Amino acid sequence: MYRVLTAGCALALGFTLSGFAGLSVEAAPGAAPQSDAPKFETLRDGTPIRADDAERLDALDLTYGEALRQALNEGNDETIFAIVAALRGRPQTVDDGALAGLVGEWKCNMTKIGGVTPGVIYPPYRCEIRVEGDALVFEKQTGSQLTRGTLHRDGDRIVYLGTDYIRGSTPPAYEDLPSRIDPKSLEQFFPDAGLLEVTGPRQARIVLPKPYVESELNVLQLAR
């Protein structure tokens, strides 16, 4: 039986403080110098997680409500039906044996809810869960927008921490992402933080609240 991920494999987060234009600020005598070191929290197993990613996960239920409210108010019947299908199914308890059973290839469908539009449903792609050393790795392998990262046990939750990137680019690992993220940057590498929910013997989903661009809630359905 393997660990989902050792704490040393994951990451930290933070933000950069910038001064006002034309204003010189001196550190108080004896004060520690300011730095761009990222701020972070830790999952229950000791894995570091970017502080804003931890906040996004903690506010998941609120994000669900906001995204669904927009979809139900503005979406057509086809869009609403697809969104309901993506979110249907009670998450099951996942022990280490069940986690091991997730390894392999999956068909995955991305549904984006709220934000720019009430909902967008994408065609099936190919995804994979595999073991690399002590890590359980998830990767979306086809499509123009990809994600790759690792799965971590956080009490009863299975947390996904990864990097969202565009096909053709070489993404940094989650732990190597900069502390300040610019959604307008031409080099689009964004932190992905979500929860893996197993809903059946051959079904699961990764729910990603408040992605950096386009939507309020992303749901990546997994089936095989």
Secondary structure as the mmCIF struct_conf table of DSSP 4:
data_model
#
loop_
_struct_conf.conf_type_id
_struct_conf.id
_struct_conf.beg_label_comp_id
_struct_conf.beg_label_asym_id
_struct_conf.beg_label_seq_id
_struct_conf.end_label_comp_id
_struct_conf.end_label_asym_id
_struct_conf.end_label_seq_id
BEND BEND1 VAL A 4 VAL A 4
HELX_RH_3T_P HELX_RH_3T_P1 ALA A 7 CYS A 9
BEND BEND2 ALA A 10 ALA A 10
HELX_LH_PP_P HELX_LH_PP_P1 GLY A 19 PHE A 20
TURN_TY1_P TURN_TY1_P1 ALA A 21 GLY A 22
HELX_LH_PP_P HELX_LH_PP_P2 ALA A 27 ALA A 28
TURN_TY1_P TURN_TY1_P2 PRO A 29 GLY A 30
HELX_LH_PP_P HELX_LH_PP_P3 ALA A 31 GLN A 34
HELX_LH_PP_P HELX_LH_PP_P4 ALA A 37 LYS A 39
STRN STRN1 PHE A 40 THR A 42
TURN_TY1_P TURN_TY1_P3 ARG A 44 ASP A 45
BEND BEND3 GLY A 46 GLY A 46
STRN STRN2 PRO A 48 ARG A 50
HELX_RH_AL_P HELX_RH_AL_P1 ALA A 51 ASP A 58
TURN_TY1_P TURN_TY1_P4 ALA A 59 ALA A 59
HELX_RH_AL_P HELX_RH_AL_P2 LEU A 60 GLU A 74
HELX_RH_AL_P HELX_RH_AL_P3 ASP A 77 LEU A 87
BEND BEND4 GLY A 89 GLY A 89
HELX_LH_PP_P HELX_LH_PP_P5 ARG A 90 THR A 93
HELX_RH_AL_P HELX_RH_AL_P4 ASP A 96 ALA A 100
TURN_TY1_P TURN_TY1_P5 GLY A 101 LEU A 102
STRN STRN3 GLY A 104 ILE A 113
BEND BEND5 GLY A 114 GLY A 114
TURN_TY1_P TURN_TY1_P6 GLY A 115 VAL A 116
BEND BEND6 THR A 117 PRO A 118
STRN STRN4 GLY A 119 ILE A 121
HELX_LH_PP_P HELX_LH_PP_P6 TYR A 122 PRO A 124
STRN STRN5 TYR A 125 GLU A 132
TURN_TY1_P TURN_TY1_P7 GLY A 133 ASP A 134
STRN STRN6 ALA A 135 LYS A 140
BEND BEND7 THR A 142 SER A 144
STRN STRN7 GLN A 145 ASP A 154
TURN_TY1_P TURN_TY1_P8 GLY A 155 ASP A 156
STRN STRN8 ARG A 157 ILE A 166
TURN_TY1_P TURN_TY1_P9 ARG A 167 GLY A 168
BEND BEND8 SER A 169 SER A 169
HELX_LH_PP_P HELX_LH_PP_P7 PRO A 171 ALA A 173
HELX_RH_3T_P HELX_RH_3T_P2 TYR A 174 ASP A 176
BEND BEND9 LEU A 177 LEU A 177
BEND BEND10 SER A 179 ARG A 180
TURN_TY1_P TURN_TY1_P10 PRO A 183 LYS A 184
BEND BEND11 LEU A 186 GLU A 187
STRN STRN9 PHE A 190 GLY A 200
TURN_TY1_P TURN_TY1_P11 PRO A 201 ARG A 202
STRN STRN10 GLN A 203 PRO A 209
BEND BEND12 LYS A 210 LYS A 210
BEND BEND13 TYR A 212 GLU A 214
BEND BEND14 GLU A 216 GLU A 216
STRN STRN11 LEU A 217 ALA A 223
#
